[in-house]
Amino acid sequence: MLSGRSHMVGVVIGGLDNPFYASALERLAIALRQAGLQVLLVQVDDALTLDTALDQLASYRIDAVVTSLAVGSQSVVQALSELHTPVICFNSSFVGPWISTVVSNNYGAGQIAAQIFIKHGVTHPVWLAGPAKNAASRARGEGFCDTLKETSDCFGKLVRLRGDDTYQSGYNAIRRLLQRGLRPDGIFSSNDMMACGVLDALRECADLRCPDDVIVLGYDNIPQAAWHGYDLTSFDQRTDQMVTVAMDMLNEALQTVNHPYSQTHTINAQLIERGSTRTGR
């Protein structure tokens, strides 16, 4: 597949404290090795975007870049394109010459989350977003809020909170909400790490239980979501399929030597319903 090339692919990693990224990295590394490629790991501090890896990527002789991170801006699209090296991303809202992305259907999952809220008769919903520059989080929130606005009176009571994708930020966000005397009956969190913090805060700060008092949904379906202490309903990004598509894109990109390759492929997330929303247990 890589005749006349270095046989080396740069894998940009960040945010490994989140099990989703660790799982994606493991699957990527296995798939690349099975394809006979060497893996060069490039560590970045920013867990959301490739922006901080530009200088490192430019200094290595690599045939391509594969990463679970996103491109953060149009200026970075231009800089990456000037490298003339195929880049395959996960959940990037920016693409361009030489840059492709495999995305979870974040907006569609947000719509499904809103429909679950409506089904459960939620009257005081909460949307817990990730960092503002997290494009996937923004799309989830847009799908969720747009659907509530179009189909439910509860949109008028929607509370928007923001965390930084960590457990502690989810815990703190809900603790502060409860301290203000507000009691939600439905919470959609942009990721599972924050949702786990949400569940602990609900129990410890207000003695609220799921799903009797409040329903909670997360995103990523990390292993902790299935733990008995959380039993969290979540959206699975189907990482195996994302990696398979990314490898197909990589193969095609490397076959089109000296020609920019750019594709976007969307994969529907799978709802994994557990006790945090399942009634009648």
Secondary structure, DSSP 8 states (H G I E B T S, - for coil): --TTS--EEEEEE--TTSHHHHHHHHHHHHHHHHTT-EEEEEE-S-SSBSGGGHHHHHHS--SEEEESSB---HHHHHHHHTTT--EEEES-S--BTTEEEEEE-HHHHHHHHHHHHHHTT-SSEEEEE--TT-HHHHHHHHHHHHHHHHH-GGGGG-EEEE--SSHHHHHHHHHHHHHTT---SEEEESSHHHHHHHHHHHHHHH---TTTT-EEEEES--GGGGSTTT--EEEE--HHHHHHHHHHHHHHHHHSTTS----EEEE--EEE--TTT----
